[in-house]
Amino acid sequence: IAGIVSVVNTKDGETVNTSSANPIVTVTVPGSLVFEAYGEDTEILKIDTNQKTNITIDAIPTVNFPSKIDFISNLATIDTNGLSSYKVRAVISDMRDYKILDGMAGQIEFVTKEKDGIIVVPNTAIFRKESKSFVNILIDGKSQETNVETGFTDGKEVEIISGLNVGDTVILQ
């Protein structure tokens, strides 16, 4: 195995039991980091090993690290409330010269849908009137209300399907 012996849990002369739940030796692989998370039973069937993921490390919140899911447990972990969750493991293969250490906290973003070449605006730019969505755009130095059709949202930004053009200046509310 290629890597660095990071922890040895025995001393010279000790007898080890291979059926022990505790690891005898821990080997880490520089340049690669495994990140574990748990998916709830209502979401786990939407995740697969071909799915694109990004990992954000709390210590480096402005960087998304592309990753690949390499394991989804088929055994549930049941919490004290009786809720099931399943371990998901993703591997960061390109740490981009950032120093990421074992045990750092972060989040896995599971990309469920992607679209290229779309117009997005902040959710705060959208307002509704009589079940229609609108934004204010700047035309000749004046604010003009424009009807838009919206699509997907990530909670921060929303896709504009129609009503805006690339280069339009949207006025935030």
Backbone hydrogen bonds in HBPLUS format (Angstrom, degrees):
<---DONOR---> <-ACCEPTOR-->    atom                        ^
c    i                          cat <-CA-CA->   ^        H-A-AA   ^      H-
h    n   atom  resd res      DA  || num        DHA   H-A  angle D-A-AA Bond
n    s   type  num  typ     dist DA aas  dist angle  dist       angle   num
A0004-ILE N   A0028-THR O   2.68 MM  24  5.26 162.4  1.71 158.7 164.1     1
A0028-THR N   A0004-ILE O   2.83 MM  24  5.26 160.5  1.87 153.9 153.1     2
A0006-SER N   A0026-THR O   2.76 MM  20  5.60 152.1  1.84 155.0 164.6     3
A0007-VAL N   A0026-THR O   3.31 MM  19  4.97 156.5  2.37 134.0 135.4     4
A0026-THR N   A0007-VAL O   2.85 MM  19  4.97 159.8  1.89 143.6 146.9     5
A0009-ASN N   A0024-ILE O   2.77 MM  15  5.02 176.3  1.77 155.6 156.5     6
A0014-GLU N   A0011-LYS O   3.02 MM   3  5.65 167.9  2.03 143.3 144.1     7
A0020-SER N   A0017-ASN O   3.17 MM   3  5.65 164.4  2.20 117.7 119.8     8
A0032-SER N   A0029-VAL O   3.29 MM   3  5.87 147.4  2.40 140.6 139.8     9
A0033-LEU N   A0092-ILE O   3.13 MM  59  5.20 160.5  2.17 142.8 148.7    10
A0092-ILE N   A0033-LEU O   2.77 MM  59  5.20 168.3  1.79 162.3 162.8    11
A0035-PHE N   A0090-ALA O   2.74 MM  55  5.26 166.1  1.76 164.6 169.2    12
A0090-ALA N   A0035-PHE O   2.88 MM  55  5.26 167.1  1.89 156.0 159.3    13
A0037-ALA N   A0088-VAL O   2.92 MM  51  5.33 156.6  1.97 154.6 161.7    14
A0088-VAL N   A0037-ALA O   2.78 MM  51  5.33 160.8  1.82 156.7 156.3    15
A0039-GLY N   A0086-TYR O   2.85 MM  47  5.20 160.8  1.89 147.8 147.9    16
A0086-TYR N   A0039-GLY O   2.81 MM  47  5.20 153.6  1.88 140.8 148.7    17
A0043-GLU N   A0040-GLU O   2.90 MM   3  5.43 154.7  1.97 116.5 124.6    18
A0044-ILE N   A0040-GLU O   2.95 MM   4  5.96 146.0  2.07 160.9 171.4    19
A0041-ASP N   A0084-SER O   3.23 MM  43  5.62 142.8  2.37 144.1 136.8    20
A0046-LYS N   A0043-GLU O   2.95 MM   3  5.61 162.4  1.98 124.2 130.1    21
A0047-ILE N   A0044-ILE O   3.16 MM   3  5.44 165.2  2.18 111.7 115.6    22
A0051-GLN N   A0048-ASP O   3.13 MM   3  5.53 163.8  2.15 116.0 120.3    23
A0111-VAL N   A0052-LYS O   3.00 MM  59  5.47 158.6  2.04 152.2 156.2    24
A0067-SER N   A0053-THR O   3.00 MM  14  5.31 155.5  2.06 143.0 137.6    25
A0054-ASN N   A0109-GLU O   2.98 MM  55  5.08 151.4  2.06 139.5 148.3    26
A0109-GLU N   A0054-ASN O   2.67 MM  55  5.08 169.9  1.68 164.2 166.9    27
A0055-ILE N   A0065-PHE O   2.82 MM  10  5.01 157.9  1.87 136.0 143.2    28
A0065-PHE N   A0055-ILE O   2.82 MM  10  5.01 172.9  1.82 147.6 150.0    29
A0056-THR N   A0107-GLN O   2.96 MM  51  5.37 158.9  2.00 152.4 159.3    30
A0107-GLN N   A0056-THR O   2.86 MM  51  5.37 150.6  1.94 149.4 159.1    31
A0060-ILE N   A0057-ILE O   2.83 MM   3  5.28 150.6  1.92 115.6 125.2    32
A0058-ASP N   A0105-ALA O   2.83 MM  47  5.73 161.5  1.86 137.4 143.8    33
A0063-VAL N   A0060-ILE O   3.28 MM   3  6.04 170.1  2.29 128.7 129.7    34
A0068-LYS N   A0091-VAL O   3.17 MM  23  5.41 149.6  2.27 132.7 139.9    35
A0091-VAL N   A0068-LYS O   2.88 MM  23  5.41 158.1  1.93 142.0 145.3    36
A0070-ASP N   A0089-ARG O   2.89 MM  19  5.92 158.4  1.94 151.2 158.0    37
A0089-ARG N   A0071-PHE O   2.90 MM  18  5.08 165.0  1.92 148.9 150.2    38
A0073-SER N   A0087-LYS O   2.87 MM  14  5.25 171.9  1.88 160.1 162.8    39
A0077-THR N   A0085-SER O   2.76 MM   8  5.29 161.7  1.79 157.9 164.4    40
A0085-SER N   A0077-THR O   2.98 MM   8  5.29 139.1  2.15 138.0 150.7    41
A0079-ASP N   A0083-LEU O   3.01 MM   4  5.51 162.4  2.04 149.1 152.2    42
A0082-GLY N   A0079-ASP O   2.93 MM   3  5.31 163.4  1.96 117.0 120.9    43
A0098-TYR N   A0095-MET O   2.88 MM   3  5.63 164.4  1.91 129.5 134.8    44
A0104-MET N   A0101-LEU O   3.18 MM   3  5.95 156.2  2.24 143.8 143.5    45
A0160-ILE N   A0119-ILE O   2.78 MM  41  5.44 163.0  1.81 161.6 159.4    46
A0121-VAL N   A0158-VAL O   3.08 MM  37  5.63 153.5  2.15 148.2 154.0    47
A0158-VAL N   A0121-VAL O   2.85 MM  37  5.63 159.2  1.89 161.3 167.0    48
A0125-ALA N   A0122-PRO O   2.91 MM   3  5.55 163.8  1.93 120.5 126.0    49
A0123-ASN N   A0156-LYS O   2.83 MM  33  5.58 167.3  1.85 140.6 139.1    50
A0126-ILE N   A0123-ASN O   3.12 MM   3  5.62 156.5  2.18 114.3 120.8    51
A0127-PHE N   A0134-PHE O   2.93 MM   7  5.33 154.9  1.99 147.5 153.6    52
A0134-PHE N   A0127-PHE O   2.75 MM   7  5.33 149.9  1.84 160.9 170.6    53
A0129-LYS N   A0132-LYS O   2.92 MM   3  5.32 153.8  1.99 146.5 155.1    54
A0132-LYS N   A0129-LYS O   2.86 MM   3  5.32 153.7  1.92 119.2 128.0    55
A0148-VAL N   A0133-SER O   2.90 MM  15  5.57 169.2  1.91 138.9 141.8    56
A0135-VAL N   A0146-THR O   2.95 MM  11  5.42 150.7  2.04 147.8 156.8    57
A0146-THR N   A0135-VAL O   2.75 MM  11  5.42 159.4  1.79 166.3 173.6    58
A0171-ILE N   A0136-ASN O   2.71 MM  35  5.35 175.3  1.72 153.6 154.6    59
A0137-ILE N   A0144-GLN O   2.88 MM   7  5.32 165.0  1.90 146.9 148.0    60
A0144-GLN N   A0137-ILE O   2.77 MM   7  5.32 153.6  1.84 153.8 162.9    61
A0138-LEU N   A0169-THR O   2.82 MM  31  5.41 150.8  1.91 151.4 160.9    62
A0139-ILE N   A0142-LYS O   2.80 MM   3  5.30 169.9  1.81 158.1 157.7    63
A0142-LYS N   A0139-ILE O   2.93 MM   3  5.30 162.0  1.96 115.3 121.3    64
A0149-GLU N   A0162-SER O   2.89 MM  13  5.16 160.8  1.93 141.7 145.6    65
A0161-ILE N   A0149-GLU O   2.70 MM  12  5.34 147.7  1.80 151.6 160.9    66
A0151-GLY N   A0159-GLU O   2.84 MM   8  4.87 148.1  1.94 135.0 136.7    67
A0159-GLU N   A0152-PHE O   2.79 MM   7  5.36 166.6  1.81 169.3 173.5    68
A0154-ASP N   A0157-GLU O   3.19 MM   3  5.89 151.3  2.28 154.8 163.4    69
A0168-ASP N   A0165-ASN O   3.05 MM   3  5.67 166.5  2.06 140.2 140.5    70
